[in-house]
């Protein structure tokens, strides 16, 4: 039979592991989102290019999105 102190430590350790896994899952989800957004941007740019649609110089949010995805992957 385990002591109450040992049970408390075990429960706390389990909680820490669970929290660490939650953080890791959240980070993975952010990377997947970032990669998905970069792919979507590429597909939109390709569709605009193929149709001959007007494409202004990249600035603002679209170029920042591309830069953000590069920064997160290169740590």
N, C-alpha and C positions, 0 to 999 in steps of 0.2 A: 504494500500500500504506500503510495507516495505521500509525502508531507504536503501540507497546504502551501508552504513556501515554494517547494519544487513545482507544484501544479501551477502556481502563479507565474513562475519564471517560464515554464513551458508555454503557457497561454500567451504571455507577452512576446516570447520568441516567435510563436506562430503568427501573431498579429504583425510583427515587424516583417516577417517573410511575406505575408500577404500584402502589406503596404508596399514593399519593394517590388513585388510582382505587378501591382497596380500601376506603379510609377513606370516600370519598364514597358508595360502594355500601352500606357498613354504616350510614351516617347515613340514607340513603334507606330502607333496610330498617326502621330504627327508626321513622321517620315513618309508613311504611305500617302497621307493627304498631300504633302508637299510634292511627292513624285507624281501623283495623279493630276494635280494642278499644272505641273510643268508639261505633262503629256497633253492635257486638254489645251493648253496655250499653243503647243506645237500644232495640234490638229486644227485649231481655229486659224492659225496663221497660214497653214498649208491650204485650207479651204479658201481663204481670202485670196491667196496668191493664184490658185488654180482658176478661180472665177474672174480674176482680173479686177477684183474689188480694190477700191482706194485703200492704201495702207499708209497712214502718216508715220513719221519717224517714231521709233519707240521711245517713249518717255513716260514717266509716271508709273502707274500701278503695274502695267504689263511687263515693263523692263525690270521693275523691282521684284516681281514674282520670279522671273528667271534668275536674278541675282540671289534671291533668298534661297532658292533650291540649291544653287551651287554652294552657298555658304554653309548650309546645314549638312551637306554631304562631306564637306572637306574639313570639318571641325577646325 
